[in-house]
Amino acid sequence: MTPPAAKVGRLVVCPTPIGNLDDVTLRVLATLAQAEAIACEDTRHTRRLLERHGIAARLVSVHEHNERARTGELLERVRAGALVALVSDAGTPLVSDPGFALVRECIAAGLALEVLPGPSAALTALVASGLPCERWRFVGFLPRAREQLRALLAEATDTLVAFESPRRLLASLELLCEQDAQRPAAVCRELTKLHEEVRRGSAAELAAHYRGHPPRGEIVLVVGAAPAGGESETGMALQALRELIDAGARARPAATVLARLTGVRANALYAELTREDR
């Protein structure tokens, strides 16, 4: 009698919905139903998805505080022949979510790894933005440090896609205005959910809107590429302001005159000049 073949384990990366629980593929559902363990960011969150689709499974929490400790345990399961699924709370795992250590160690150990296609907030926002998709850069969450954010926005020569907190969105848009008030952008909020909103416009238009309408929920900010081959209109206006001041002009009146000539807000020019002098 031929002995049964040994079970071959594997780790399967499974994207999950970014909002609407129906946005999950048949292959992901089949994998989750077959998995002997599901590694998830938040067991309560993942359990809601499983219950919605009638799946019962063993859940193992894997988050930023325990990922290294859990990795060894889960790899032993794969070595023993288990099918282990990796999910995050929303979207594709590893994209600003835990799971990188587990995937990296699985590859290093020569274990089977399979990645299924599925939802991604970054890709959904990129397409919805109406901005060029041929070349783009995803940077995760925008940096909180002002100078780091300024440099990132100025150096982005391709469409930029980033996650942003609703509490910091306006400040990021205002900084973008200081660099180039006319730079195109899109704020994609609560994608696939009941209150989904995609607002497109210039940095100035978006900043003006969100000054009066503080946003809520999860946000993906998409920003058009920085002007190639030269400074932005705001950057040139700021340089002109510096030259006028060096020639003896007072800062505020000079900023007002430049604002009339260029369309760049006088307050933005003066604020940027003051910030540089600190």
C-alpha positions, 0 to 999 in steps of 0.5 A: 500500500502506498503511504499517503503523501506528506502535507505540504504547507504554505503561507498565503497572503490574502487581501481583504476588503477596505470597507465593503465586506462584499469586496473579497475574492472567491479565492480569498474566501476559499483560502480562509475557509481551508486555512488551519490558522489565520494570522490577522492584525485584529482578531475582532475585525477579521472575525466580522469578515469571517462571520459575514461569509459564514467561515469558522477558523482559528485566528492568531493575532499578528501586530506590530508589537508581537510580529517577531514572536509570532513569526516563529510559531507560524512558520513551524505550522507551515513546516508541519504542513499547515495552510496559514493565511495572512490578512490585515484589517483592510486591503493587502497585507504588508502595505503599511500593515504588519506581516513583512517579517513573516513573509520575509522569514517564510521566503528565507526558510524556503517555504511555499508562499502564495500571494492572492490579488485583491483590494488595495486602498492605494490603487483604488485612490490612484485610479479614482484621483484622475491623475496619471497612473503610468508612474507613481510612488506610494509612501505609506503615511505622510511624515509628521515632521514638516521639513521631511514632508516639504522635501517629499512633496517637492521631490515627487516627480511622479504621482504621489499616493499616501495615507493621511490622518484626518487631523493632519490633512489640512496642514499637509494641504496648506504646506502643499499650497505654499510650494505650489497652490495650483498643484493637482491633488485628490482627497479620497475618503472612506473608499468603498464605504457608505460615505465615500468621497473623492474630491479633486482639485488644486491644492488651494481649492482642496485646502479651502474646502477642508478649512470649512469642512474638517474631514473624518474617516480614513483618507488616501491623498493623491498628489500630482507630480511636482513640476519638472525642470524648474521651480513651482510658481510658489517657489519662484514667488518666494524667491522674488520676495527674498530678492525684494527684501534684500533690495530694501522692501518691507516683507508684508507689502512686497508679499501683497504685491507678488500675490497680485502678480502671481496668484500665490496667497500673500499669507502663504508667502509671508508665513513661509518666509517667516518660517525660514528665518526662524 
